[in-house]
Amino acid sequence: MLIRIHHTTTFRLAVLASLAFVLVGGAVLGFLYWRMLFVIDGQIDGALAREYADMTAAYTKGPWSIAHPPITIVCASICS
């Protein structure tokens, strides 16, 4: 007597559980990917905005006004 495996309840439940696992796993990974896109995008936008603000400040004040205070602090700590 041959048992047709695809007609058994055990096989059907195993296939159903496998499909549910794959679908839930895909949904979780898809959600994580979607959220990471927004987080990484926000970090890049923030870094570019800070860089733009620093460059604009350096351009409007001149290069020595930004570099001068750290140089005097370093020189004062070394020379003392």
C-alpha positions as CSV (number, residue, x, y, z in Angstrom):
1,M,0.0,0.0,0.0
2,L,1.5,3.3,-1.1
3,I,0.9,6.4,0.9
4,R,0.5,9.5,-1.1
5,I,2.5,12.0,1.1
6,H,0.9,15.1,-0.3
7,H,-2.5,14.0,0.7
8,T,-1.6,13.5,4.4
9,T,-2.6,15.9,7.1
10,T,1.0,16.0,8.5
11,F,2.4,17.0,5.2
12,R,-0.2,19.7,4.7
13,L,0.4,21.1,8.2
14,A,4.1,21.1,7.6
15,V,3.7,23.0,4.3
16,L,1.3,25.5,6.0
17,A,3.7,26.1,8.9
18,S,6.6,26.5,6.5
19,L,4.7,29.1,4.4
20,A,3.6,31.0,7.5
21,F,7.3,31.0,8.7
22,V,8.5,32.3,5.4
23,L,5.8,35.0,5.1
24,V,6.3,36.3,8.7
25,G,10.0,36.2,8.3
26,G,9.8,38.1,5.0
27,A,7.4,40.7,6.6
28,V,9.8,41.3,9.5
29,L,12.8,41.6,7.4
30,G,11.0,43.9,5.0
31,F,9.9,46.1,7.8
32,L,13.4,46.3,9.3
33,Y,14.8,47.2,5.9
34,W,12.2,49.9,5.4
35,R,12.8,51.4,8.8
36,M,16.6,51.3,8.3
37,L,16.2,53.3,5.1
38,F,14.6,56.1,7.0
39,V,17.1,56.0,9.9
40,I,20.2,56.0,7.6
41,D,18.6,58.6,5.4
42,G,18.1,60.9,8.4
43,Q,21.7,60.3,9.6
44,I,23.1,61.2,6.2
45,D,20.8,64.3,5.9
46,G,21.9,65.4,9.4
47,A,25.6,65.0,8.7
48,L,25.3,66.9,5.4
49,A,23.4,69.7,7.1
50,R,26.1,70.0,9.8
51,E,28.8,69.9,7.2
52,Y,27.1,72.6,5.2
53,A,26.7,74.8,8.3
54,D,30.4,74.3,9.2
55,M,31.5,75.2,5.7
56,T,29.2,78.2,5.5
57,A,30.5,79.4,8.9
58,A,34.1,78.9,7.8
59,Y,33.5,80.8,4.5
60,T,31.7,83.8,6.1
61,K,34.1,84.2,9.1
62,G,37.2,83.3,7.3
63,P,39.5,80.3,7.8
64,W,41.6,81.7,10.7
65,S,38.6,82.6,12.9
66,I,37.7,78.9,13.2
67,A,41.2,77.5,13.4
68,H,42.7,80.2,15.7
69,P,41.1,79.3,19.1
70,P,42.1,75.6,19.1
71,I,45.7,76.6,18.0
72,T,46.0,79.1,20.9
73,I,44.6,76.5,23.4
74,V,47.1,73.9,22.2
75,C,50.0,76.3,22.2
76,A,49.1,77.6,25.7
77,S,49.0,74.0,27.0
78,I,52.3,73.1,25.4
79,C,54.2,76.4,26.2
80,S,53.1,76.5,29.9
